[in-house]
Amino acid sequence: MADDQHEEVSKKVSAEEEIRRGITVMRRVVQGRSRGIILDVYWSNQGQLIEPNGHTLTSFIGALVRNEIPITCDDWRNKELNESKEKIWSEIKRCFNIEEERRGFCMKLAGKLLRGFQTFLSSKFLKDANGNFVDAELPKKYESLISAEIWEAFKSKRQDPVFQRISATNRERASSPAYPYRKGRVGYGRLEQSMLQKEESSETSLPAHVLWKEARVGKSGVPQEEVLHVYQKCEELSQSLSPDDTKGILSRALDVPEYSGRVRGKGFGVTPTSLSIKKGKAPSNRELHARLEAMQAELDALRREREASASTVYRDASDKDSINCTFQPNIPEGISHCQLYLSSPYYRMVGKGKVHNVSGVLLHTRELPAGCLKVSVDIAVEPNAALPYPSDDSDATTVHEAVGSFVAWPTNLICVGYETPTKSKSKDNAIPRHTESTVSRKELQENEVSNASAQQKKEVSNASARVKSSGAKKTVARKKPTTKYRSCLRTFIEMTDIPTGGVRTVHMEVGIFGFDYDQMIGNEDFMQVFSHEEIGVTVVNTYIRFLYDKLMRPNGLDVSFGFLAPATVNLGLILSRPDTVTEYVLRIPMDNKDAEKLFFIPFNTGGHWFLLAINPIREIVYYLDSLGNDWTTYPDMKVLIDTVLQAFRAQRDIQTSRRGANSITWIKVACPQQRNQIDCGYFMLRFMRDTLALGRLKIPTDYFDEFKCAFYTKDQVDEIKEEWCQFMIKLNVCS
């Protein structure tokens, strides 16, 4: 029905045809109304006029404005125009099926069309080719719309010195736009509609920077280099900012002051309100002090709770003597998840892992002790608890030291699944099910494993399945990091405009990524660290700045190690702009072609971080992935890196045999494995930190002995956060 209406009533004409055939009065719309045809109007998801009939309604409003509003009108908000506005709205409703709540949009559009008509008259009839004023007579074409008195008054207003000064300023500002709009009379709303239809997309809207770029593509179909540069900056920012944050992506990339109420890159009719972008009110000093006091009280409460937990006494000796562990679990054949218990000096859960109830299974080439099964320890709930049977091969004597390896465990102290066994047949001596100490419950909650399904965004497998049983080594217990820097930084952030959209910059000097720039950082980036979310490229870049300042430069490691920018080298750009990525990846090693150097590439696939460490001189690529994948998962990435290393070899005039021409060595490192869907970014940062801490250009296949483990603990991940927050405070990013 809508298509039939559009075909019958609306006929698009060019500007030249419109002038040749006379004034647009939209007779077809009026005649259609006389025949009972009321046109339907359609709106985009963000409240903009779209087709069919969007262009027709716009032209109809323009015709009404030219008939009802005098061209001498200077203020569209003048109350004297209310009667004329009411008439315009009444005529619109008579011809179009339109809701009452769309009146505001139509009136704003009418005001815009009036100003456009005034500008057209002034430019067409009152100025010569050089822009000088011409005292022209009233054009005969518009005698039916404009009286002679109104025309003279209009000319007088256009010659007013105040108006001339404002006009000159606006004309100069608009004379040479850096990024000119090239879609003519097609607005952003209809442009977005045509793009979605062309792509046959089920989406209802597009990111602002995508629309902005398309609106600046002319008939040639090729955007200007300056436009592509801004678009590329938007793509980089989109990895760390919300796509819906138009201020955060497009305006930041353009680096221009923003006007209140404007949504850049979306066009007429879109406002922060229609996009549900709400600006928070800046808190008062009293509110800030109240927040600080509340935070301090919360910190004090947590400190008291920690002290109380540390001094918890489990049970006295008489209670221990009454416990008679007679639990006989029914352990199925095969490999099953389990909880590991000890009964001395009191009954409690000390770890989690997997029990291997397989016939003929051996433990480190030896038979299992009587009454025991082979288990792999994945989580240490009570790290310092002694193993019931210490491992001679791995020197492990505690549960913590056994993480990632196999040990023997008494069958009656293994609980398959997540049940807690009872300890006695006697009701008097029984301890309730699911009874654990305060410390055990808290540590268990922090170390809970997230078992992702195959349909989830990331397929996370258990880390112990990827770690060799003989690879576990004794590690030194680390002091648990505090959260003081995170708490302080969060307090400082609350006192600034950052939570309401403000941004700060961190300078990245040329020695880090090979080019000098200021890294923008906003509230979303801070919240990724505070709330333990997946980190984006901004957090990664600024932590690399920390590594450069604190580990590399003071120790002279900048001559042996280097970084490549993750915003420039990632899977998305390799697929869309491989030549640009290749040129950058080759340029950085060529600047250091005479010295052996290890280059870190924090690589993002769009939903996962891993680390590439490249030694161009030796043609070795170390691959460190906390999900246990290998490079064959990303063939485009491997092809590009191989191409770069071959080009690097050629430019150094290194002669190789035909057999050695493809001798680039890829090494998959058995690095610590993540146990959830969030920590890949933190693990990747930790890989770089461990390597720089040792200062070695060679990464062992089974990882560094000093840092070897099945997975990084929560404390080790928190250490990265604390270092980042402390560095942000030192840089004074909150000022």
N, C-alpha and C positions, 0 to 999 in steps of 0.2 A: 504493500500500500504506500509506504513511504517513498519507494523508488518511483512508483507511478506518479505520485504528487510532484516529486522533484523533476521528473522528466517533463511533466505537463506545464509546470509553472516557472521553473528556474532555468535560465539560459545564460551561461557565463559569456561575457564579452570582454575584449581587451580595452585598455584605456583609450586608444585611438578610435575604436568603434563607438565608445560611449560619447566622446566629444562630437563625433560626426552625426550621430543620430539625435543629439539634443540632451536635455536634462533627464536624468533618471527619475521617474515618478512611480515605477513599479506597478504599472497598470495591470499586469498579469496577476499580481497578488490580489488586487482589489477585485478584478473580474472573477477570479477564482472564488473569492469569498461570496460574491453575488450568486454563484452557482452552488454554494454550499460546501465549497472545498476549504477546510481549515487545515493548515499545514502543521505536521508534527515537527517538533524541534528536539534535537538530540544533544547530549552533553557528555563530555569526557568524564573520566573518573575523578578528575581534579576540578570540574566545574567550568570547562571551556566549551564554547560552541564548536560543534563538529558537523560533518555531513552525514546524511543529507539535510539540506535546507539551512545549514549554518551560514553559508555565503548569502543566501536569499534574505534571511532575517537581518543580517548586517547591512545589506544594501537598502532594505526597506526602512530600517531605523535612520540611515543617512538621509533618505528622501524626506522622512517626516521632520528631521531636525532642520533641514534647509527650508522647509515650509513654515515651521512653527517658531523657530528661535531666530532673532535678529543677529546679523553678523557682527554687530557692535557689542555683543555680550562679552564681558571681560571675566565674569565670575560665574561659573556654572552652579555654584552653591547659593546664588542669590535667590531669596525667597520669592521675589517677584516672578520667577520662572516656574513656580510650582504649578500654576494653572496650565501652562504649556506642557510641562512634563506629564501632568495627569492625562492630558489629551493624547500625548504620544503613547503612553502606556495603554490607554484605552484602545487605541487603534491597533497596537501590537496584539493585544488579546483578542480582538475581533478577527484577526487574520491568521493567528498562530495558536496552536495548542500549547500553552506555556504556563508553568506554575507561578503562583504569586511570589514565591521566594526568589524567583529569578529577576524580579524587578530591579534590585540593586545592580546586578550585572548589566542589565539593559540600559539603565540610566548612566552608568559609568561609560559604557560603550557610546552612548549618544553624545556625552560630553567630549569624548575623544574624537568622534567624527566631526563635531562642530569645529574643534580646533584645527583638524585637518583641512576642513573646507576653507576656514579663514586663511590658513597658510597657502593653500592653493590659489585663492584669489589674489593674495598679495604678491606671490611669486610670479603668477601668470600675467597679471595685468598692471601691477604697480611698480615693477622693476624692469630695468633693461638688462642687456646681456652682462653688464659689468656689476649688476647689483645696485645701481643707482635708482633713486625714486623717480617715478614717472607719473605725472598728473593725468591719469587716463580717465576717459568717460566711462559711464556705466555700460558694461558689455550688454548688447542687445539680447544675448542668449539668456541672461538672468534678470531681465526686466520684469518678468512675471513673479520673481521671488524677492527682489530687492528694489526698494523705492529709491528715488534720486536722493532724498534727504538722508536715508540710511547709508547710501553709498558715500556721500560727502562726509558724513560723520565717521565712517569707517576709514576713509583716507586720512582724515584729521588725526585719528587715534594712531594710525600707522606712522605718522610723521612726528609724533610726540617724542621729545628727547629721551625720556625715561624708557619708553618702549624701544626706541632705536638702540639704546645702550644694552638693554637686556637681549634684544634680537641679535646684536652683533656678537655678544658673548656666547649665546647658544649656537649661532651659526659657525663661529670659530671652533667650538667644541665638537660640533657634528660634521665639520668639513672633511676631516681625514680620519675616520675611525680606524683603529688598529685592526679590528676584526669585523669588517662590514657584513651586515645581514644580506643574504643573496637569494632569498626566496620570494621576493616581491610582495604581493598581497596575501600570500599564504602565511597565516599565523602559526604559532607553535602548536596550537591545539590540533589543527588540521594536518600539520606536518607530522605530528606524532601519530595521528590516526593512519595516515598513509604508510608510514614506516611499519607500524604494527601489522597492517593488512598485507603489505608486501612480504614481510617475513613470516606471515601466517602464525603469528605468536599468540599464545593464550594470555600473555601479560596485558594488564590494563594501563600501564604507563611505562615510560622509559626514564633512565637517569638523566638528570639535567645536563650533564656535560656531553652525553651522547646526542641529545637534541641540539645543544649549542653548536657542536661541530657540524652536524648535518645541515643546520641552517646557514652555514657559511661555505657550503659547497655550491659553486656556480654551475653553469651549463657544461663546463668541461668535465665535471664529475670528479675533479681532483682538488682537495683542499689545499690551502696555502701552507707553507712550511711553519709559519708562525702559529696557525691554528692547530696544526699537528703537535707542535711543541706544548701548547696549553693542554691539549687533549691527553698527551702522554703524562703530563704532570698530574692530571686528574686520575688517570689510571693508576698511577703510583699511590696517590693519596687514598684511592678507593680500597686499597689493601688494609688500611688502618682506620678508616673512618666509615661511618654508616653511609650507604649509598643514598639514603633519604636525606642526609644532612647536606643540603644544597650549599649552605654557607661554608660548610667545612670542606667541600670538594671543589666546586667551580670557583667560588669567590676567592678561596685561598690560592688556587692555582693562578687566577688572574692578578692577584695581589693588588686589589683596588678597594677603596672604601665602599662600604655597603650602605644603602638607604634603608631606613626603617620601613618595614612592611613589604619589602621587595623580595621576590624569589627569582634569583637570576637563572636564566636558561629555561624558563617555563612559559614566558609570554603573558599576554594580557589575560586577566581574570583569575590568575593563581596567586594566592596570598599565603602568608604563614598560617593563617587560620584554616584555610581550606586544606592545607597539608598537615594540619594538627601539629605545627611547630610552635610550641609554647615557650615563651621566654620567662624564666624564673625571676622572681623579684629578689634583688640583692638583699641579703640579711642585714639587719641592723647590728650595731655593736653589742647591744644587750643580748640579741639572739646568738651572736658568735660566742660571747662569754658563757652563755648558758650551754652551748654545745661543747665548749672546752671543758666545762665543769662536769658535764655528763660523761664525756669521753674519759676524763681522768678518773671518775668514779668507777667506770666500767673496767679500766685498766687495773685499778686497785682491787676490784672484786676478782678479776682473773688472776692477779698475783696471789691473793689469799687462797683461791681455789687450787692453784698450782702447788703452793706450799703445803696445803692440807693433803693433797693427793700424794705428794712426795713422802709424807710422814705416816701414810696409812699403814696400819698393821693388819695383816690379813686375818689370822686366827691364832688363838693361843694353843699351847701344846696339848691340852686336854681335848680340844676339838679335833686336832690332828690325829690323836690316837683313836678317836671314835670313827674315823673314816675308814671304811672297808671297801676298797675299789674292787667290785665284783662285776663291773660292766663288761659284757661279752658282746661286742658289736658284730653285726652280720655284714661283713665286708664283701661286696660282689667281686667277681672276677674281672680283671682288666684294670684300667686306670681310673681312679675316682678322686674328686675333690674331697678334702678331709680337714678336720681340726685335730691338732696334736695336743695331748694333755700330759701332765706329770702329776704324780700322786704324793711326792715327797718334796719338801716337808709338809706341804698341804696340797690339796687337789685344785688344779687350775689349768686353764688353756694357755699354752705358751707359744703356739704358732699355728700357721695354716700352710697347707701344701697339697700334694697329691700322693695317694697311696697306690703302689704298683703291686697288685695282687695277681701275679703271673707265675705260672708253674715253672720251676727251674731257674728263676731269676737269681742273679748273683749280685753282690755288692762289692765293687772294685775287685773283681775276679775271685772273690772269696764267698763262701756260703754265709747266709744270714744266721745270726744267733737264734737259738731255739725260742719259739714264741714271738718272733719279730717278723715284720714286713718291711720292705723297702719303700721309703717315702722320699719325695723331693720337697725341700722346705722353700716356700715362696715368701712368707711373711713372718717376721719375728714379732709376736705380740708381747712377749717378755724377752727382750734381747739377751739379757745376761743369764738366763736360765741354762743350767748345765744339760748337755745332751745325755740321754739315758745310756747311749753307747757312742763314746767319742770316736770320730773318724780318724784313723791312722793315716790315710792317704792325703787328706786335705788339711790336716792339723787343726780341724775344727773341734772345739770343745764346748761352745755355747750355741744357742739357737741362732743368734745373729751371725756368727761366723759360718754357720751351715747354710745360710740363704743362698740358693742357686746350686746346691749340690745335693747328693743323695746320702742318706744315713739310714741306720736301722732303728726301728721304733717298735716298742712292745705292742702287740695286737690289741690288748685290752685297754690301751690308752689312745687308740685311734678312733675317731668318730667320723663316719662318712657323712658328707653333706654339711648341714648347718645346725644339727641338733646338739645339745649339750647333754651328755649322759648323766644319769643318776649315779650316786656313789655307793649306795647301800640298799639292801633289801629291807632293812628295818626302817620303819617310819620315823622312829625316834632319832635315828642317826642320819636320816636322809637330808641332803642339802637340796633346796629347790632347784629345778631346772632353770637354765639361763642365768645362774648366779655367777657373777664375775666381780673382780675387784674394780674399784673406780679407775685405777690406772689402766687396767687391761681393756675396759670398755672404751675409754677415751682413745687409746692408741689403736684399738681395733677399728674404731669409726674412722680415724684418719687414714688408715691403710686399707680400707675396703676396696676390693677389686671390682672394676666395672667390666663385666663380660659382654662385649659388643656382639650383636648378631651380624650375619652376613649382609643384611640390608642396611646396616647403619652406615653413616658417612665414612667412618674409618673402621677397618676390620682389625681389631686389636686382639692379638693372640697372647697367651700367657708367656711371660718373659722366660720362665724356666725352661720352656720347650725349645728355646733357641740358644740356651747357654750350655756349653759342655759341662758335664758333671765334674770333670777334672780341672775346670778352669777357675773354680772358686778359691779365693785366697783370703787369708786373714786380713781384715781391715781394721784400722784404728778407729775407735769410737770418737765421733765428733761432738763437740759441744753444741747443744741445740741452739740455733740462732733465735734471737728475740725478734719482735715485730716493732721495735721502737722507731726505726726509720720510716717504716710504712705508716705508722700511726702519726708521726710528726709531719710527714709529707702530706698525708691526707688532711690533717688539720690546717696546714698552710694553704692547701688548694681550696678548702672551704672558705677561706677569707678573701679569695680573689674572684675575678669574673670568669674564671675557667669553667666552673660548673654550668654557667649560663651561655656558653659559646665562645668564650675568650680563648685565644691561642697564644703560645709562646714559641720561641725558636731556640734551637741548639745548633751552634755553629759546627759544621763538619769541614775540617780543613782538607786541603788537597792531598795530604799524605795518607788519608784513610781510604778513600775510594778512587783516587785519581782525579777528582774534580772538587772544586770548592763550592759549598752551598750552605744554606741555613735550613735545617730540618724542623718543620713545623710540628708541634705537639699540642694536643688538645685533651679535653676531659675523657674522651673515649679511650685514649691511650693509657691514661693513669688508671682508669677503672679496670682495664684488662689485668693490671698487676694487682690492684687492691682486691679485686673480686675473683682472682684466679681463673681468668678466662683465657681463651686462645689468644696469644699475642700476635700483633700485626707487625708490619715492616718498620713502623716508627719506633716501637720498643726495641726491636732487634738492632736498628741502626744506632740508637742512642746507647745501648749496652756495648756495641762495638766501639763507640767513642770512649766508653769507660775502659775497655780492654786496651785500647790504644794509649790512653793517658796513663793508666796505672800499671800495666804489665809490659807493654811493648817498648814505648819510648824511654822510660826510666832505666830499663835493663838493656838497651841497645838492640832489642829484638826486631825493630822496624827494618833492619837490613836483612833479616832472615825470614820474616813473615809479612803477609799482606792480606788485604781484604778486597773483595769485589762486591759492588752494591747489589743487594737482593732486589731492589726495585727495578734494576736494569737487567738482571739475569734471573729470570723465572720462567716457568713453563708457559705461562700465557704469552709472554713476549717472544719466546722461542717459536711458538706456533704462528704468531701474527707478524712478527718483524725479525726474522732470523738473521738478516744481514746486519741490522743494527746491533744485535746482541753479539754476533761474531766479531764485529769490529771492535767493540768495547773489551770483550774478553781477551782478544789478541793484543790490544794496545797496552794493557796493564803489564803483562809479562815482558813485552818488548821493551818497555821502559827500564826493565831490570834484567836484560837478556844475558849479561855477563856474570851474574852472581846467582848461585843456587838459592832458591827461595820457595817457601811453601805458601800458596795462596788459598785462603778460605773463601768458599762461596756458600753462604747461607741460602739454600735453595727452597723455594716455595712452589708447590704444585697447584695451588689454589685452595687447598684445604689441609695441607700437611707440610711441615718443615723437616728437612734433613740437611746434612752437611757434606759438601764436597771439599776435599783438600788436595790441591793440585801442585805437583812439583814439575814444572815445565822442562827443566834441564834433564831430569831423569825420566821424563815422560811417564810419571806414575800418578794415578788418580785414586785417592782413598775415598771410599764411600761409607758414610756413617749414617745409618737410618735406625731410629729408635723403634720402628715398626717391624724391622727385620726384613724388609723388601730388599731386592737388589736392583742394579741399574737397568736390567732388562724390562723393568716395569715402566721405564720412561725412555723409550728408544730415541725420541727426538732430542732429548737432552744429551744422551751419549754420542749421537752422531755429531752434534755441534761441538762438544768438547774434543772429540777425536779430530775433527776438522781444524779446530784452533791449534791443537798441539802439532799437527802435521804442518800447518802454515808457519808456526813458530820455528819448527825444525828447518823448514825451507829458507826462512829469512835469516837464520843464523848460519846458512851455508853448511849444514851438517850433512855429510855424505853417509848414506846407509845402504846396506845391501837390499836387494829386492825382498828377501825374506824378512829383513828387519824393518822394512818400511811401515809395516802395520804392527809393530811390537809395543804399542802403547799398553801399559799394564794397569788394569783396574783391580783394586783390592777391596773386598768387602770386609770391613772391620767388625768383629764381634763386640760391639759396643753395648753399654747398658740399654735395656729395653723398657719403654714406657708401659704403664699398666692401666691407662685410661685413654680418653680421647682428647685430652687437653694439653698434656705436658710436652708435646713434640718440640715446641719452640724453646722451652726451658732446657730440655735435654740437648738440643742443638747448640745453644749458647754455652752449656756446660762442657760440651766436647771441645769447643774452641778454647775455653778457659783452662781445661786440663792440659791441652797441648802447649799453650803458652806458658803455663806454670812450670812445665818441665823443659821448655825451650828446645824440643827435639823436632828435627825435620822428618823423621821417620816414625810413622804410627804403626805399632805392631798389629799383626792380624787379629790377635786376641786381646787387643787394647793394652793400655799401659798397666803394668803391675801395680803401680802406686794408686791407681784409681779403679782397678778392676772390680766389678760387682755385677750382679744380675740386673739391678735397676737402681736408679738414684732414689734415695728416700725423700720423704716430704721435707725433712730438714735441709737436705742438699738443694732441693728446688727453692725453698724459702731463702737460702743463702744468696741465690741469684737475685731474687726480688729485693732483699735488703741492700745488696751492693748497688743495684740500679737506683733505689730510692735515695740512698745516701749520696750517690753521685748527682742526682737531680737537685738535692738540697744544696750541695756544694756549688753547683752551677747557678744556683739562685734563680731557678726557672719560675718561681712563684712571684717574683718581683714585678 
